[in-house]
Amino acid sequence: MPDQKDLELLILGHTPILQIESHEEKRALNLLVRIAVGNRLPVYQWSVTEGLKRLDIDLGTQRHNAEPADVLGHIKSSNAEGIFVLLDFDPYVSEPTNTRYIKEIAMKFDGSRNKLVFISHKINMPASLNHSVVRFDLSLPNEEALINIVKEEAVNWQRESGQKVSLDKKAVSRIVSNLKGLTFKDSRRLIRNAIVHDNAITESDIDAVMEAKYQLLNRDDVISYEYDTARFGDVGGMSKLKQWLHQREKFFHGQANVQGLDAPKGLLLLGVQGCGKSLAAKAIAGIWNVPLLRFDFSALYDKYIGESENNLRSSLKTAEVMSPCVLWIDEIEKGISGGNDDGTAKRILGALLTWLAENKSNVFVVATANNIEDLPPELIRKGRLDEIFFVDLPNVEIRKQIFSIHLEKRQVSTSEVNLDEVADMCDGFSGAEIEQVVVSALYAVRAEENEMNTKYLIDEIKATRPLSVVMAERIDQLREWAADRTVPVD
């Protein structure tokens, strides 16, 4: 076992303190016990609820050493050789007395086989201890290990339930691919849940597994999981964007390996407000049949210095573990355009650019923006993202499709609606504005207890002042800039 071998080297080395950040406490303890027994070292475990006790043999519990300072004082004064494991010590590690005790223990253990081991989901060691601490990360299951877990859980459930378990080979392969990045414990739990549901692993289990994986990983409100993106794969229009995506699909999924061609990194969707940038982001995830994660910059910033950057790193790590996926950064200009802050926006931009340059995971970034003037040139140059697409105001044919879509969505008959006429009349309307025309007309229809017809829609069109009129100069400037610098989606 690679973990046991690597951890044993650290135990037998000279660094006095080990730090293991993991939710798999039991697995970490089992590794330490095996190493201790193999090297004839006693191993002790402390928790605030049980005090100090020996793990490799049962000698009872020292409850008088339940207090953090008491157990540290005991370890410092003891001449016994061994591994001392402190569980969930993170709330106490920064108290001045405890920090000093730990430092003195580190000096005493230096150069010996004695070790002080901290195990918790997260430990922030004081800076004064950094030179005495080495961090050890438990490995995550690879593809072979995940396949073995599937087989083991299938056998276990078949034995428990007495029912035959069916494993669809293609579905198992996809689930194994999607579970990469989770711990052994979490992977086993999600696989078992998928089997128990219907005595099988099939394509229908994949979405539920991905949703559960996201719930395990995302502990804040910076990233949200967008459900049901598959139906957007058949969205109308966007022919040039679809062609671009289809050309790169095999490379994104790792199904094609051509020397000199890297997997696609992402793209920027620039366009007029309400013209379908969000729809395009969902369509990309739907076409590639991968999860869509929405990144909220407004939730990223934290009042504490340095925490915003930590939030960014944590969110990008979540995206990496959720890969393959599409990471949708909505209105990116609002998060990195600077302003009169303390320089946080510049640091966020720097961290994001570094990640874009170095990221090797299957995370495809879709950044959407309304105002090109607020975007830094280092972001929009080629190399950071693969292409800039422009989502323009819909032409007459697309406007006709949009009317049809929104009327049918609301189960409204179009038999008395001249779609050609209303589409022609709303030149300059965005898709969102056309939807509101339909909604407002429907209110009028219902109020008069009538049936939808062309006149209701025309009345609402005449009463609406679209954004292309209200902000004509700004939108014209945007369209002019995009004309020879971007690729139209249609």
N, C-alpha and C positions, 0 to 999 in steps of 0.2 A: 504494500500500500504506500503510494508516494507521500501522502500526508504524514503517516507514521514515521517514515524515514526522515523526512525533512524536519519534522518537529523534534525527533530524537537528536538530530545534529545540533539543534538550538539548545536542547536540555543539557547536552554534554559539553556545549561551548561555554564561553566565559561571560556572556551577557547575563546579568543577574535577574532581570525582570522580563517576563514575556507578557504581551498584551494580545488577547484573542477576542476580536469583535465578531460575534456571531449569535444568531438565534438558535443555533444547534448546540446548546449547552451539553446535552447528554452525549452527543457524538464527540465533542472536545474532551469531556471527562474520560470517556472510554479510551480514547487515544492516549491520554496521559497515564491512565492506570496500566495499560499494556506496556508503555515505555518504562514506567517505574518498575514494574515486576520484572521485565527483561533485564534491567540494569541494577536490580536489587536495591532500589531506592524506595523508602516509604513515601506515600503520597497522602496529603491531608487536604480536606475541603472545609472551607468556612462559608457560612451564610448568616445573615443577621437573624434568621428565624431559628437556626439549629445550633449555632456556635461552631466550634472546631471539632472535626472528627476525622478518623483515618479511613481512607477509602479501600486500600488494598487488603486490609484485614479489619474485622469488627472489634474495636476496643471501646465502644461506647462513644458518647458525645461529651465534650467539655463545654457545658453551657455557661460556665463562668467566663468564657472567652467569646461571648456573643457580641459584645460591644466592639466597634471597629478599632478604637484605640487600644483596647485590652488585647485583642488578638495580635495586633502589630507589635505591642510590647512583648507578648509571649514569644512571638517568632524571633524578635531581635535577641531576647535573652537566652533562647534555647540553643543548646549545643548539638541538637539532633540534626542529622543530615536528612534532607528530603525535599520534596516538591510541595509547596504550600499554595493551594489554589483558592483565591478569593472570588466569590461569585457576586455579581451585581454590586461591586464596590464603588461604582462611579459617583454616587451622591456624596461619598465621604473622602474621596481621594484628594480634593483640593483644600480640605481643612488644614490649617497650618501645622497642627500637632501631627496629624496623620502624614502629611507630606514629608515632614522631618523624619518621622519614624521610617517611612519607605526609603528615604535617601540613606539613612543609616543602615538599614537592612541591605540595600544595594551594595554599599561599601563593604559590609561584612561578607556577603555572598560572592563578591567579585573574585573570579578565579577558581571557584569551587563548583561542585555539581549541584549545590543548593539553588533552588529557583523559587521566585515569587511570581505566580501566574495570575493575571487578572482576566476573568471571562465575563463579558457582558455584551449586550447588543450594541452599546456605544460607550466609549471611555475617552474622556478628554484629560489627558495627562498634563500636569503642570509643566511648564517649560523647563523648570529646574531639574526634572527627572528624565528629560528626553535622551540624554547621552547614556542613560543606564537601561533604556527600554528598547526591545526589538519587537516588532509587530509580526504576528503570524496569522495568515488568512487560510481558513479551511477551503479546500478546493471544491469546486462545483462539479456535479456529475456531467461527464461527457456523453456523447451519443450512445456509445456502447453501454454505459452504466444505466442510462435512461431506458434503453430497450430491455435490459435485464429487469429493471423495476417493473416495467409493463408486464413482462412474463410472470414475475413473482406475484404481482397483485392479482393477475388473472387466475393463477393457480390457487392463491389463497381464497379468493372469492368463490371460485368454483367448489372448493372444499367446504367452505362455510355455508354456502347457499344450496349446494347440491344441483346447481343449474350450470349448463354449459355456457362458457364465455366465448363470444365471437369477436375476433380481432381482425378488422379490415386493414390490410397491409399498408395501403396508401394513407389511411387516416392515422395509423400508428406512426408512420414516418413523419407526417405533418405535425402531429402532437409532440413527438420527440424533438423536432426542430424548434417548435414554439416554446418548449419548456426549458430550453437552454438559458442559463443565467439564474435559475432557481436552485435552492439548496436541495439536498437529498430528501430531507423531511417534507418540504413543501411539494416537491415533484411527486413523491409517493402519495401524498394526500390528494393532489389533484387527479392523478391517474386513478386512484381508487374511487374517487367520486364519479369519474367518468364511467367506470365499469359498473359500479353499483346502480347507477341510474337506469340502465336498460340491459345489463348483462352483456355489454359489448362496448367496443370502441369503434365508432363510425365517424363519418364526416360531420354529422350533426353535433358531435361533442366538441368540435374545435372552437367554435365561438364561445361556448361556456368556459372552456379551459382558459382561453385568452382573457376573458373578462375576469376570471378568478385570479389569474396571474397578475393582471393590472391592479386589482384590489390589494394583493399582497405587497406589491412594490410601491405604490403611490401613497404616501402618508401625508401629503399636503394638497393644497388647492392650485398649485402651479400648472400641473398637467391634468387634463381630463381625457377620458376615453370616449371616443365618438362611436356610438353603436350603429349597426345596420348600414354600413357604407357600401355593401355589396350591390344594393339596388341602384347606386349612382354610377355603376360601371356601364350602364346602358343609356346614360344621359345624352340628350340630343345635342347636335352641334359640336364645337370644339374639335373639328376634324384635324387640324394641324397639331394640336396638343396631343390628341390620341395617337396620331402617327408617330410622333416623337417618343411617346411612352412605349408603344408596341415595339419600336426598334431597340429599346433598352431593357425590356422586361426580363429577358433571359439572363442578361448580365447582372441585373439587380438580384435575381434569385440564385445566382451562381450556377446557372445551367449552361452557361457558355464561358469558355476560358480562352481568350485570344490575347496573346502577348502584346503588351503595349496599350491595352484597353482596360482602364479601371472601371469599377462599378460606378454608376451614376450617383452624384452627391446630392443634387437637389436643384430647385429652380425658384425663381422669383416671379410671382404673379402680380403685375401692376395693372391698375385699371380704375375706371370710373366707379364710384361708390354705387352699390346695388346692382352691378352688372354680372355677378356670378363668380367672383373669386372664391368665395367659400364653397360654392357648388363644385368648382373646378378642383379644389383641394380634396373634397370628398370623392369626386370622380376618379382621381388618381389612385386613392386607396382602394376604391371599388374595382377599377380596371386591373390592378395588380393583386387584388384579393388579399390584402394585408390590413392589420389594424391601423386606425388613424388616431394619433395622439394630438390633442390641441394644447398648445403652449400659451399660457396667459401671462404676458409680461407685466400686467398691472398687479398680479399677485406675487410677482418675483421679488419686488423691492421690499426690503425690510429696514426698519428704523435703526437697527443696530449695525454699526460699521462692520463690513466684511460679510454679513449674513446674506446679502443679496447675491454675492458671488458664490457662496456656499449653496444657496438655493438653486442657482443656475447649474452648478456642477452636479448636484443631486438629481435635478430634473433630466439633464443630459444622460446621466448614468442610468436612470429609469428607462429612457428611450433606448439606450444601447441594449439593456437586458430584455426589452420588449421586442427587439428586432427579430425578424424583418418587420418593419413598420414604416409608416409615413409620419413625420413630425411636422405638424402644421403650426407655424409661428404667425399668428394673426396680427395684422397691423404692426409689423415689426418696427416701423419708423418711430412709434410711440415709446418703444423701449430703449432705443439706442441713439436717439437724436440729440442727446446731451441735455442742455438746459443749465440752469443756475444751481446745480446740486454740488456735491462734494467730490465729483469726479467718478461717481459710481457708474454712470452710464458709459463712460469711456472704458472703465475696467470690464464692464459687462461685455461691451463690444469686443475688446481684446480677447477675452476668454472665449467668446463665441467664435471669433475668427480662427483662433488657435484650434478649437475643437473641429471646426469645418475642415481645416487643413490636415489634421492628424487622425480624424475619425476613420476607423477601418471596419466598423460594424455596419450591418445592413439597415441603416437609418437614412431614409430619403427625406430631405428637408424641403418643405414647401412654405416659403415665406410670402405673405401677401402684404401689399402696401397700396395706399391711396395717393400718397404724395412723394414723388421721386426727389423733391428738393430737400426733404428731411433725411434722406438716406446717405450715409457716408460713402464716398467713392470706393473705398477699399472693400466694401461689402458687395457692390454690384459689378465689380470687374470680373471678367471670366477667370475661372480657376477656383474662386470661392464657391460659386454656384455654377451649374452647367449652362443655364440659359435664362433669359428674361422673356416672359410671355406677357402680352398685353390683352386684357379683356375689355373690349370696346363696347360702346352702346350697340344694342342689337339692330341688325338690319331688318327690313320689312318681313322677310321670310321667317326669321327667328322670332320676331315679335308675334307673328301669327301662331307659331308653335307655342310660345309662352302663354298666349291667351287660351289656346286649346287645353294646355296642360292644367292651368289653374281652374278653368271651368269644369273640366272632367274630374279634377281632384275633389271638387265640392259637389260632384254629382249633379251638375247643372247642364241641362240639354242645350246644345248649340244649334238646334234646328231653326231657331228664329234669330240667329246671330250671323251677321255678315262678317266673317273673320277677316276677309281681305280689306273691307272698309275700315274696321276699327284698327287693324294693324297699320294701315296707311296713315291714319289720322294721328297716331301717337309717335310720330317721328321724333327722336330725341329722348324718348322715355327709356329708363333702365328697366331691367327685369323686375326689380323690387317695386318700382312705381307701377308697372303694368299689373302686378299682383294686387296692389292696393286699389287700382281702378276696379278690378273684378270684385274685390271685397266690398268696396263702397257701393257699387252698383247692386250687389246682392242684398245689402241692407235695405236699399230703396225698394227693390223688388219685393222683399218679404214684408216691408211696412205697408205696401199697397196690395199685398196678397195677389201678386201678379206673377207672370212668367218672364224669365229673362229674354230680352231682345236687344237688337242693335242700339236702339235709342238710349236705353239705360247706360250702356257703356260709353256711348258718345258724350252724353251729358257729363259723366265723370271725367272723361278725357278733357273736355273743355274747361272743367272746373279746376284742373290740376296744372300747376306750374312746375314742370320737372326741373331737376337739378341742373340739367344742361342749359336751361334758360336762366335760372336764378344765379348760377355761378358760371355763366357762359365763358367769361374770359379765362378763368382758372382751368376749366375743363378743356377748352380749346388749346391752351398752352400745354397741358398734359398730353393731349392727343398728338399735337405737333411734335413734341419731344419724342414720343414713342414711335412715330411714323418710320424712322430709319434706324432706330436703336433697339427695337424689340421685334419679337415674332408674334404675329396675331394668333390667337387660339383658333380662329376660324379662317 
